[in-house]
Amino acid sequence: MEIKLTGRHMEITDAIREYAESKAGKLPRYFDRTKAAEIVAERIHDEFEVEMIAHVDHADPFVARTRGEDLYACIDDLVSKMERQLTDHKQKLRNRKHPG
């Protein structure tokens, strides 16, 4: 899975990049058609706003956003929100009734 990490008004250190990639790299476990994830971290005064866009096959991209003072906590929260969306989507696909 391709993971792209971008910083606005802040520098993305190697430690942050490694942490975000290890967390986001687990998303295909929840939905195997996850192809790519874009993470944008933005510094707004003394807070961070982090957004993730997950691209999956045969569906619109999933988007999750979070805000907080600790960037690592924001990344954790973001990944858990995305896991929830992907799990719900997978359940929806599984529970579809096929005619005939």
N, C-alpha and C positions, 0 to 999 in steps of 0.2 A: 504494500500500500504506500502511496506517495503522500508525504506529509510536508506541507509548506508552512513555515513559521515566519511571521513578519512583525516588526515592532514599529509603532508610531510614537514619535516623541520620546523614544527610549531605545537603548541598545539591547539586543538579544545576546546574552552571554552564552558560552558553550554549555555551561551548567543548565541554564534554563532550556536551551534547545534540546539537550539530551533528555532532560526530565519530561518535557512536553512530548517529544517523539516516543519515549518509552510508554507514556500513558496513552497517547492517541493510537499507538501501534496495536493496542489491545482491542480496538473497536471491531475488527473483522470477526472476533470471537462471538460477538453479539449478532452480527449480520454479515454473512460471508460475501455479500455483493458490494461491500464498502470498498470503493476504489481509491479515493483520495480524501485528504482532510486539509483544510486551510485554517490556520490559527492566526488571528490578528490580536496582538496585545498592544494596548494603548495606555499611556500614562496620562491621567487627568488630575492635576494638582498632586495630592498625596494618595490617590487611589489608582487602581488598575482596572481597566475595562477589557475583558477578553471575550472574543467571539470565535466560534468554530463553525465552519461550514463543511459538512460531510457529503461527499458526492457518492451516490450509489447507483447501480444499474437499474434502469427501468423505473425511476422515481425522481421526483424533484429533490433538490439538495435539502438536507436537514440543517437547521441553524439553531445554535444555542449561544446564549450570552450570559455573562456574569460579571459582577463588579465587587471589588473588595480591596483591602489594604495589603494583603499578602498575595503575591503573584502565584506562588506554588499552590496555595489554598484555592485560588481562582481556577487554576488549571485542573485541580482535582474535581472541583464542583462542576466545571464545564464538561469534563469527560463523563461524569456520572449522569449529567443531564442528557448527553448525547447517547449514552448506553441505554437510557430509558426510552428515548425516541426510537432507536434502532430496534430494541426488543419489542416495543409496541407495534412497529411496522411489520416485523417478522411474524408476530402473532396474527395480525390482520391478514397477512398473505396466507398463512396456514389455515385460518378459519374460514376462508372463502368457500362458498358452496359452488361446486362445479355442476352445471346443468347436465342432465342426461345420465 
